[in-house]
Amino acid sequence: MTLLLSGCGLSALTGSENKAAAEIPAKGSVSGGNKMKIVVINSSPHSDDESTSKYLSARFTEGAKSAGHDVFVFDAAREETHPCSGCDRCGMDGPCVWNDAIENKLMPKMLEADLLVLATPLYYYGMSAQLKTIVDRFYSRTGKLHNKKSIIIATAYNSADWTMEALSAHYNTLVRYMEWQDVGQIWGIGCGSRSLVESSKFGDQAQKIGSNL
């Protein structure tokens, strides 16, 4: 189930991405009416009151909590993290040689989570370096992170119809490789400032996705 949303009063996604559009999941269709463990990974380097992607993830979190789900939020830009060094000492089954926040705070939560939410600003048509660092560290528990549900929330200043194409392709490839079940994609094009994203429909839609889980 994929959700594609038009952006901030400006141009909407079109072309091949728009073909994947679907409605917001029906109430309880994702969780089956059961309480879910959700991990939200914020990766914007901006403050909570300035970031556009954090605003949307906060609205999603509000909705998910209102539905009774457990939500753990990890701020990748504020925690001590290290990129994968490619040493393979983890053997793809842990532990990672880096004794940092990814290994000690985030990984235990991801391993037990039902749903992973990736929230990122669009930087040079890809995910932020902060989020990519975490994605690369999936390697240390690759098998154990398979078969989860996932959502991506992304915001961008640009509003061209191809703005999110590369990030969308990356996310969908990640979903395929990790054997995740995609349950939502929010592509916030034309959201170049906090005021723009706050005045858009994205916030309400993000909150509804969370409350409908």
HELIX and SHEET records of a PDB file:
HELIX    1   1 GLY A   15  ALA A   20  5                                   6    
HELIX    2   2 THR A   52  SER A   66  1                                  15    
HELIX    3   3 ALA A  101  ALA A  101  1                                   1    
HELIX    4   4 ILE A  102  LEU A  106  3                                   5    
HELIX    5   5 MET A  107  GLU A  112  1                                   6    
HELIX    6   6 ALA A  129  ARG A  137  1                                   9    
HELIX    7   7 PHE A  138  ARG A  141  5                                   4    
HELIX    8   8 GLY A  143  LEU A  145  5                                   3    
HELIX    9   9 GLU A  165  MET A  178  1                                  14    
HELIX   10  10 ARG A  194  GLU A  198  1                                   5    
HELIX   11  11 PHE A  202  ASN A  212  1                                  11    
SHEET    1   A 5 ASP A  70  ASP A  75  0                                        
SHEET    2   A 5 LYS A  37  ASN A  42  1                                        
SHEET    3   A 5 LEU A 115  PRO A 121  1                                        
SHEET    4   A 5 LYS A 149  THR A 155  1                                        
SHEET    5   A 5 GLN A 181  GLY A 188  1                                        
END                                                                             
